[in-house]
Amino acid sequence: MSRTAHLMPRWWHRAEVLGSHAVQLGIIWLVLAPQPVASFAACAVIATQLFLVMTGNYAWLNWLTILVACAAISDGVWRWLLGGPFPGWSWFGVPLTADGGGADADVSSPLWWTVLVAAAFALLAVLSRKPLANLVSSHQLMNASFDRFHLVNAYGAFGSMTERRYEVIIEGTEDAAGQEAAEETWRAFEFRGKPGDLRRLPRQVAPYHLRLDWQMWFLALRPGAEPWFVALLERLADGDPGVRRLLARDPFDGRAPTALRVRYSLYRFARREERSGGGARWVATDLGVIARR
């Protein structure tokens, strides 16, 4: 679905952007409105998030948003969605009667619960002053916490979106010549989620979080000697079985290679004519070797 969505015409992508902005900047505020408006707004949020689930692999991010949006859907709408009659509401979003035609329903909360909720709201409102100031700051922090207990935070998955898909490819060889080995002896380690083999169908793993693949994605945006990546190469060179289990395919079946190298490539989805011609789902442009071990 990712490749299909990517290859849609330009007008489709413009409509996607418009719909996303309409829901995430406008309709989202309607979850605070009376029922059934809040429920319909929540369903719009869920629909856009499910589209992202189908066309991307953002781990638990979309599912967490869906879970929060479900809290804005009333019990009456849930009953209707599951096949029951559409309920009636009072102005404040609660059923007019307990059984649809009897005495008024008692929906009041205990005093202690009201006090507890009010106290929690007041505390979080005071603590949120700093993240609110950060939101409008010219030096905005993307991922930061503003109290020692991490009760209020600034979180953002992506500060900016890139238009190109770079990939870091790790290859090994068992040739005794090591780094001088013939080109055909180099074989790539395949990861579970990120692109590698040009013919392999991209997997859907969300909401599971393939953290190593996630890290490799961000590494490709700013390739360098990150400590965790250096440690990964060392473990692969040693044939560490624990690290090998994190991969989809180990071309050496647990044996330690004589040498490793890291290639940098630019990936893009194969166009329809390219896919029908050779069967590849990706087209990769080799940008050269950036590291050797």
N, C-alpha and C positions, 0 to 999 in steps of 0.2 A: 504493500500500500504506500510506502514511502516513495518508491520510485514512480508509481502511478501518479501520485499527487504532485511530485516534482515536475513531471513532464506535461502537466496540464497547461493549457494556453494562458497567455498573460492576463486576459480578462478574468479568468478563474482566480488567479492569485490576487488580483486587485480586490475581487469580491471577498476572498478570505481575509485580507487585511481589514477591509471595511467591517466585515462581520465581527472579527476579533475585537476591533476597537469599540464597536457598538456595545458588545457584551461586557468587555472587561473595564471599560471606562464609563459606560452609561447604565446599562441594564442591571449591573451588579448592585447598584444602590437601591434597587427596588426590592431586594430581599428584606429591607427594613420596613417595607410598606405593609398595610393590612393584607390578610388573606382574602382571596386566593392569589392576589398579585405577587406576593412574595414567593409562593410556590412556583408560579410560572417563570419568574425571574431565575429561581434556583435551577429549574429544568433547562433554561437556556444556557446557564453556566455549565451544567453537567454535559449538555450536548456538545458544546465547543471543546470541553476537555476530553470527551470520548473521541472526537475527531483527532485530537492531538495524540491520544493513545494509539489509534489505528495507524497513524502516519509517522510516529516517532517512538523513541525509546528513552524517555526521560525518567526512568526508574519509578520512584514512588510519588514524584511531584504532582502529576495530574490526578492520581488516585487520592492523594491527600486533599486536593482542592475539591474533588467530587464528594469526599466524605464530609467536609465542612459544609458544602452546599446542601447536602441532604438534610442538615439540621434546620434549614429554612422551609422545608416541605412539611405541611401540616399533616396530621394523622388522617384528616378527611380526604385529602388529595391522595395519600397513599392508598386508602381504601378504594378510591375511584380508579387509580391507576391499575390496581390489582383486580378490577372487575366489579366493584361495588357501585352504588348510586352516587352521583355527584352531590356532595353535602352543601348545606347552607351555612352562612357565617353571620356573625354579628360584625359590627364595624371593627372590633378589635381582633378579629381573626379566630375566635373560638366558636364552636358549634352553638347554635341558639338553644338547643335542647340536648339532653343526654341521649335520647333515643329517637330523635327526629320529630317528636310530637308529644313530649311529656313535659315534666317540670324542668325548670332551668337547671343547667349543669353547674355543679360547684367546682370551679376551676381556680379558686383562690389558693395561694401558697401560704404555708405557715409563716408566722412573723419572724422566727429565727432564720428561716431560709432567705427571706427578703432582706433582712439585715446583713446576712453573710454575703449575699450577692452584691448589695450596695457597697459594703466595705471593700470587697475585692475590686469592684469597678473603680472606686475612688483611688485605691492604691495604684492600680495599673494606669489610671489617667495621670496621676502625678509622675510616675516613673516614665511615662511615654513622652514627656516633654523633650528629652534629649534625642530620642530617635526621630521625633517630629521635626526638630531643628535640623537634624542631619538630612532629612528628606529634602529640604529646600536649600541646603548648603551648597556652595560652589565647590566644596571639597568633600562631597558625599562619600561616605564609607559604604561599600557594597555589603560585606558580611561582617557585622560587628555586634557586640553585646554592650549594653550600657549600664548594667548592674551586676554585681558579683554572683547573683543567683540565676543570671540569664533569663530573667522574666520578660524583658522587653529587648528586642533585637532588630537589627536591620538585615534583612535577608533578600538576596536576589540571585537567581540562578545564572543569569547572563547579563553582564554589563553592556555588552554590545553583541550583535550578531554578525558572523562572518559569512561570506558568500562562496568561499572555497573550502573544500574538504581535503585537508592535508593528512597524511598518515605516516606514522613511524613504523617501519617494517624491520623486524629482527630476524636475521638469517644466521645460520650456522653451517659449518662444514666439518666433515670427518677426514678430509684430505690431509695427509701428513705435511703438505706444504704450507698449511695454515693460511695466513692472509694472502699468500701467493697462489692459493688453490685455483683450479680452473673454474670458470664461471658456472658451468653446468653442475658442479658439486655443491653449490650453495642452495640450501633449502630453508624455507620460511617457517617460523613458528606461527601457528594459526590461533587467534584468540576467539573466545566464545561469541562475542557480540560485534566487535568492530570489523570493518572491512579488511579483507586480505585477499583470499581467493576470488578472482574476478567473476567466477561462475556461481559462487555460493549465494543462496537466497538469504538476505538479511533476516536475522531471527527476531522474534518478539519475546522479550524477557521481562518487560515491566509488568508488575511493580517490583520485581526482584532487581536488586542493584548489583550489577557487575562492576564492582569498584575499580578493579584493575583496568578493565576496558575503558571505563569513564576517565581514569587518570591518563591513559594512553591518548584519549581524544584530546584532552587539554594540553598534554605534552606536545602534540603535533602543532598546536597553535604557537607555542614558544619553545621549540626544541632546545635542549640544553642538558647539562650534567646534573639533573635533579638527583638528590641523594637516594630517593627510593628507586629511581630508574637505574642508577649505578648498581645498587644492591640487587635489583632484578637481573641484570646482566651477569653479575657474579654468580648468582644462584643457578641461572641457566647454564653457565659455563661449567659449573660443578656437577650438573645433572641432578640438582636437588629435586626429590620426588614431590615434596609438598608444593613447590612452585609449579612443577609440571602439571599438577592436577588442576591448576587454575586455567590451563589452556584448553582449547578445543582439540588441538592436534600437535603432538610432539613428533617431528619427523625423524627423531633419533631413538624413539622408544626407550627413553630414560638414560641413554648413553651420553657421556659428556663429549661435546664437540671439541675439535682441536682449535677452533677459532670462531669468533662471532663478529658480525658487522651489522651496522644499523643504516638502513636506507631511508631516504625521505622521498615521498611520492605525493603527487596530486591526483586525487580520485574524483570522479564524477560519475553520475548514473549514465549508463549506455542509452543512447536514443533508440527509438523503436527499430529503425532500420539496422542499427548496429547490433541490437539484440537478436533480431531475426537472422542476421547474416552469420554471426559467429557464436551466439548463445551466451555471451558474456552479459552480466548485469551491471558491471562496472567497467570503466575505462580508466586506466592508470597511466600517468606520465611520470617516469623515473626522473627524480631531481638529483640523484647522486648519493654516494655513501658519505655519511656525516660522522660516523664513529666506527672504530675497530677495536677489538679486544683479542 
